[in-house]
Amino acid sequence: MRFLFETYLVIRGLNKDQDKAAQILKRQKEEIQNLDSDMGQVERGIYEYESVDELHDILAGEKSKLKKMDPKYGKIYNYLSNRSSHPVRIEGAMLDGDRSAVEETQLLKWGIILAFGLAQQFLMTYYETSAKDLIISKTEPIIKHIEKTIPEGVPTFLTDSY
C-alpha cells in the first residue's frame, strides 16, 4: 500500500511541474546511455541514478503538502507504512498477529482509493498528448466505478486534480 501511495505522490508531483519532469527524464536517459557498457546487470541494478534524489525530493515535498493541507493526511503515510504495508501481513508494530476482517477491509478501501488517485494522475499526465482520448476512454469508467464503490467519498487530497 505504501508503494502505491508513494507512486501516487511522485506522479502527482511530476504532473504539477511537467517541465521539471521532462528534465528529470532526459537526464536519466542520458545517464543510462552513458553507463559503462561493460557494467553487469548486478552493477546496473545497484547503480544510484541522480534522478532518484530528485524523485525523493518530489515525494518529500508532496508528503509535506499533505500535512499542511490537513494534519490527518500527514498520518496516512505512517499508517500505510507501519500498519498496513501488505494486505496479508498480520504481524507488525501495530498488529496483534491475528487475521482481521477490519484490517483487510481498510486495506481494500485504501487500495481502491489509491487506484482512483493513480488513474486520475495518469489522466493528467497524458491530458496534453495525442493519447488523451485513449487514456480517458480507458480510465474514466474506472474512476466512475471507484467513486460509486467508496460511499464516503475519496479523500479530498485526491480531488484537487479535477
N, C-alpha and C positions, 0 to 999 in steps of 0.2 A: 504494500500500500504506500509505503514511504516513497518507493521508486516512482510510482505513478504520480504522487504529489509533487516530487521534485521535477519530474518531467513536465508536468503542467506548469509549474512556476517558471522553469527555464524557457519554455516555449512562449509563455506569456511575456516574459521579459524581452525575449528576442523580437516578438511581434511589436512591442512598444517602440523599438528602435531598429527598424529593418535595415537601415544603412549600416549600423554597427554590426548587425547580424551578418550582413553580406561581407563586411571586412573580416570578421572572425572566420567565416567560411573560406574566404580567399586565402588568408594567412595559413589556415590549417591545410588546405590543398597544396600550397607551396611547400609547407614544411614536410608533408608526406612525400612529395616529389623529390625533395632534396635529401631525404634519408639515405643513408648508405645502402646501396643495393645489395651489399654483402650481408647486411644485417638479417639475422634469422628471425623466424616467427616469434620466438620467445622474447628476443630483444625488442622487436616491434611492439609486442604486447605490453611490455612494461615501460616503453618509452613515454616520457611525460611531455605531452604537447603543450605549448604555451597557451593555446586556446582553452585548455582545461581550467586554468586560473581565471580566465575571463568569464567562462560559463559559471564557475563557482561564485564569482563576484555578482553575477546577474542573479543567481539563486539567493545569495545572501540579501541582496537588495530587495528582491520580491518578498522574501520572508519578513524583512523589516517593514515593508509597506503594509503587509497584512497585520502586523502587530499594531501599527499606528491606526489602521482602519478600525480595528476592534480588538481589544486585548484577548478575547476568547479565540480569535483566529490565530493569534500568535502561539496558542497552545496546541493547535491541530498537529503541527509538525512533531512535537514531542509525543503527543498521543499516538500518532501513527508509528512513530519510531519505537517507543517503549512498550506499548501495549499490543499493538495490532500489526506488527511487521509482516506477518504471514497469515493467511486465512486459516491454516490448520495448526498454527502454533498454540499450544496450551500451556507452555511454561514461559515465564518471563518475569520481569521486575514487578509488574502489576497484575500478574495472573496467578491463580492458585493451583494450576495444573490440571484442573478438571475441564471437560468439554462444556462449553457454554453456548446455548442457543442464542442468548442475548448478544454475546460477543460475535458470533457468526452473523447475526442479523445486522449488527453495527458495521461489520466489515463489508458485507454485501452492499449496504447503503452507501458506504464510502467509495466502494469500487464503482458503483453506478454514478455517483456524484462526480467522481474524477473522470470517468468516461465521458460524461457530459462536458466537463471543462476542457478535456483534450479535443473532443470533436469541435467544440466552439473555437478553440485556438487554431486548429487546422483550417477552419473556415477563414479565420483572419489571415493566416499565413498565405493562403492562396487566393485571397479575395481580389488582388490586383493582377492576377495572371490569367492566361488562357485556360487554365484548368479550373477556374472559378465555377463554371456551371456544373462540371462533373463532380467537384467536391461538394457543392451544395446539394446536388441530387442524391449523393450517397450519404451525407451526414445529416441533412435536415430531418429525415424520418427518424433517425436515431435520437436526435435532440428532442423532437416532439414526444417520442415514446418515453424517454427518460423523464421529461417534465411531468408526464402523467403518472409515472411509476413512483415518484417521490412526492407524496401528498402534501408534506410540509414545505415543499419547495426546495430549490437548491440554495446553498449559502449565497448571500449577496455578493461576496467577493467574486463569484463566478459570473455574475450577471453584469459586471462592469464592462463587458465586451460587446454587449448587444448594440 
